[in-house]
Amino acid sequence: MAGQINIIALEGVPLVHPGDDLVEIIINALTLSNECLKNDDVLVVAQKIISKAEGRIVALDSVSPSERAEKLAIELGKDPRQIELVLQESREIVRSKPGVVIVEQNLGLVMANAGIDRSNVVQQSDQEYVLLLPVDPDASSNRLREKINKRLGVKVGIIINDSIGRAWRVGTTGHAIGVAGLPAVIDLRGEKDMFGKELLVSEQAVADELASAASLLQGQASEALPIVVVRGFKSNATNQTAKALIRERDMDMFR
């Protein structure tokens, strides 16, 4: 690892709409921020603009709640249309109580409301919209990486990050839900500590750490800084997708 990592939020990113060219948006933001991408840089891109560009916006009035969604919505005190989307976007409900539903989302992520969000989504007076997670954030990351590398002649990594709560701690942190061009987890087992003892269980979730660092600049409200350049991270570990961060079900001690 480098002794120093720089994190740079790009200015001038506009509101993103379905079908927008994210590569062009990134290039314009680099110009406005007086920045140039370098080899080994990592671009951390907020999930919301990926989902918006991919058209993952749903009008709630277009959703017909199932009987199960109607019943669960009453128990939880939530909009049955949104609960229907949560069910469609999930493998199972892990925990629920009034006001809260925690699910295993279709990507394997354990999170509230299947990652469905109303914040920072343009609303109309006669219509409510929500935003779903990308269908395949790893594929989205890889497509974006290939296009950026081709257009700019560099070799960069891409992380798509989202703010996710933790079961045992208060607040959300940035997590990597899509990764391309860098390791997601570095396996340190077999390495030696400062005193020569062999590490037996240590694995470092570097993609999550970079995603969380970037989210400090991206913010959660009106900051409008969804694209961050991380400079200085280097690793010889094998590149992986974000799927490497999902613990196998038979290793999950809490479910």
Residue pairs with C-beta under 8 A, 6 or more apart in sequence:
1 233
1 234
1 235
2 232
2 233
2 234
4 232
5 213
5 230
5 231
5 232
5 233
6 229
6 230
6 231
6 232
7 213
7 214
7 216
7 217
7 228
7 229
7 230
7 231
8 33
8 35
8 217
8 228
8 229
8 230
8 231
9 217
9 218
9 225
9 227
9 228
10 26
10 29
10 30
10 32
10 33
10 35
10 225
10 227
10 228
10 229
11 29
11 32
11 33
11 225
12 28
12 29
12 32
12 33
13 25
13 29
13 49
13 224
13 225
13 226
13 227
14 25
15 122
16 22
16 25
16 48
16 49
16 52
16 53
17 52
17 53
18 52
18 53
18 54
18 55
18 57
19 53
19 55
20 52
20 53
22 45
22 49
22 50
22 53
22 144
23 144
23 147
23 148
23 151
25 49
25 227
26 43
26 148
26 227
27 151
27 152
29 227
30 36
30 37
35 229
37 43
37 148
37 152
37 154
37 156
37 229
38 154
38 231
39 154
39 155
39 156
40 155
40 156
40 157
40 231
40 233
40 234
41 154
41 156
41 157
41 229
41 230
41 231
42 156
42 157
42 158
42 159
42 181
42 182
42 210
42 229
42 230
42 231
42 233
43 144
43 148
43 156
43 157
43 158
43 159
43 227
43 228
43 229
43 230
44 159
44 160
44 161
44 174
44 210
44 211
44 214
44 215
44 218
44 227
44 228
44 229
44 230
45 144
45 158
45 159
45 160
45 161
45 226
45 227
45 228
46 160
46 161
46 162
46 218
46 226
46 227
47 115
47 133
47 134
47 137
47 160
47 161
47 162
47 177
47 178
48 117
48 120
48 121
48 131
48 226
49 226
49 227
50 134
50 137
50 140
50 144
50 160
50 178
51 57
51 131
51 132
51 133
51 134
52 121
52 131
54 134
54 135
54 140
56 131
56 132
56 133
56 134
56 135
57 121
57 129
57 130
57 131
57 132
58 85
58 129
58 130
58 131
58 132
59 127
59 128
59 129
60 79
60 81
60 82
60 127
60 128
60 129
60 130
61 81
61 127
61 128
63 81
63 82
63 84
63 85
64 84
65 73
65 80
65 81
65 83
65 84
66 84
66 87
68 87
69 80
69 81
69 83
69 84
69 87
70 80
72 78
72 80
72 83
72 87
72 96
72 101
73 79
73 80
73 82
73 83
74 80
75 96
75 98
76 83
76 96
76 97
76 98
76 99
76 100
76 101
77 98
77 99
78 99
78 101
82 113
82 116
82 130
83 101
85 114
85 116
85 130
85 132
86 101
86 103
86 113
86 114
86 116
89 103
89 105
89 106
89 114
89 115
89 116
89 132
89 133
90 103
90 104
90 105
90 106
90 114
91 103
91 104
91 105
91 106
91 108
92 103
92 104
93 101
93 102
93 103
94 102
94 103
94 104
94 110
94 255
95 101
95 102
96 102
100 112
101 112
101 113
102 110
102 111
102 112
103 110
103 111
103 112
103 113
103 114
104 110
105 111
105 114
105 115
105 133
106 114
107 133
107 137
107 177
107 246
108 243
108 246
109 115
109 133
109 164
109 175
109 177
109 246
110 167
111 164
111 165
112 165
114 132
114 133
115 132
115 133
115 162
115 164
116 130
116 131
116 132
116 133
117 130
117 131
118 128
118 129
118 130
118 131
119 220
121 129
121 130
121 131
122 129
123 129
133 162
133 177
134 140
134 160
134 177
134 178
136 178
137 160
137 177
137 178
137 242
138 178
138 179
138 180
138 241
138 242
138 243
139 178
140 160
140 178
141 158
141 159
141 160
141 178
141 179
141 180
141 181
141 241
141 242
142 158
142 180
142 181
142 241
144 158
144 180
145 156
145 157
145 158
145 180
145 181
148 154
148 156
148 158
149 155
149 156
155 181
156 181
157 179
157 180
157 181
157 182
157 239
158 178
158 179
158 180
158 181
159 176
159 178
159 179
159 182
159 207
159 210
159 211
159 214
160 176
160 177
160 178
160 179
160 242
161 174
161 175
161 176
161 177
161 211
161 212
161 214
161 215
161 218
162 174
162 175
162 177
163 172
163 173
163 174
163 175
163 215
163 220
164 172
164 173
164 174
164 175
165 171
165 172
166 172
166 173
167 254
172 220
173 212
173 215
174 208
174 211
174 212
174 213
174 214
174 215
174 216
174 218
175 208
175 211
175 212
175 245
176 184
176 205
176 207
176 208
176 210
176 211
176 242
176 245
177 242
178 241
178 242
179 207
179 240
179 241
179 242
179 244
179 245
180 239
180 241
181 239
182 206
182 207
182 233
182 235
182 239
182 240
183 206
183 207
183 235
183 237
183 238
183 239
183 240
183 244
184 205
184 206
184 207
184 208
184 240
184 241
184 242
184 243
184 244
184 245
185 203
185 204
185 205
185 206
185 207
185 240
185 244
185 245
186 203
186 204
186 206
186 235
186 237
187 203
187 237
188 199
188 202
188 203
188 204
189 199
189 200
189 201
189 202
189 203
190 198
190 199
191 198
191 199
191 202
192 198
192 199
193 199
205 245
206 233
206 235
207 240
207 242
207 245
208 245
210 230
210 233
213 230
214 228
214 230
217 223
217 225
217 228
218 225
218 226
218 228
219 225
249 255
